[in-house]
Amino acid sequence: MLSKVPEQSWHRVRWVLAISWLILIFSLFYDPISHNLTDPDNLFSLFRDPILTRDPCVQVQGVCLDEKPYALGARLFWGMIVPSAIMIVLVFGHETWRRICPLYFLSQIPRALGLKPQGDISKNPWLVRNHLYVQFAIFFIGLNCRILFVNSDRLVLGLFLSLTIVSAIMMVFLYGGRSWCHYVCPFGMVQMVFTGPRGLLGTEAHNAPPKTITQSMCRTVDETTSQEKSACISCKSPCMDIDSEKAYWQQLTKPGRKLVQYGYLGMVIGYFVYYWLYAGNFDYYLSGAWTHEENQLGALFKPGFYIMNHPIAIPKLVATPLTFVVFVVLSCVICTKLEKLYKAALWRKNKSITHEQVLHRVFSICSFIAFNF
């Protein structure tokens, strides 16, 4: 099992992934080479894109996109890195992802420099109590920004990722531990959705002996004994990095938990449906043309909907968040109603079933739909 891999090996993996990520970010600012790899005439390239010269062309609102060879950075990030992260979380669990996450690795720079946290996260009770709302809000804003500003604009994407790294470092500088992962990172919320009690191949930390270093618990290697030891500063309790099953059940009714589960499903459905509402077809999304579309920012005040071959005079800048709001509200209302109906049906047969068990089953169905949509 991956949980048996020593920390020193994971540390090397984190170094490789972090350096690779930084190289990718640099390429978003300056890349005079990789556009040659996407040239459809380059028969020796694994990344050549024959869709650039395909007939029929990729259309957006009834007009053919003017496509040409493009730099690879955005396509690699959106088409390979992001889906791979979600797959790792679902299959191997958060414990694997959180031990290799390059953003987590970079966020720990203050600790590596020997800097002590400037504060105690428990002294910020508002964030501790409402972090799920904060993470969902950041996720909502981030997904809107992705469609509006970031998807294909390499410079904006580079700045976006750089700002994320700086934010993670500052959060850990202020509160230490995995404060960024637990209280701010929107992907931490996604991990909660897909991990549930634990990943498909995750370990059973709740059955481990006391004082065992479990799952993705913060740890370091003792220089004297070369053995792993805990580096936990108790920034979160219960902590999914120590015992995801315990954390899952204890936080199942936490304020914002339903919004995370039901709202995320709405965000996922709204994200994919919006490409159809905007372009008038799904070919625009499936072709990947949105990862290298020219002048993305120039479309902000153009029609944001194109339905039944007619543009709707609502700017894309407004249409995008409007779509997400509608789908989030619909998802929350429908899922809450179905949850109540399911709970009533179960209680008619078995009154001993708990509210938490009902939530767990409904949440699991939502996670399944979100992953496979």
Secondary structure, 3 states (H helix, E strand, C coil): CHHHCCHHHHHHHHHHHHHHHHHHHHHHHCCCCHHHCCCCCCCCCCCCCHHHHCCCCCEECCEECCCCCCCCHHHHHHHHHHHHHHHHHHHHCHHHHHHHCHHHHHHCHHHHCCCCCCCCHHHCHHHHHHHHHHHHHHHHHHHHHHHHHHCCCHHHHHHHHHHHHHHHHHHHHHHCCCHHHHHCCHHHHHHHHHHCCCCCCCCCHHHCCCCCCCCCCCEEECCCCCCEEECCCCCCCCCCCCCHHHHHHHCCCCCCHHHHHHHHHHHHHHHHHHHHHHHCCCHHHHCCHHHCCCCHHHHCCCEEEEECCEEEEEEHHHHHHHHHHHHHHHHHHHHHHHHHHHHHHHHHHCCCCCHHHHHHHHHHHHHHHHHHC
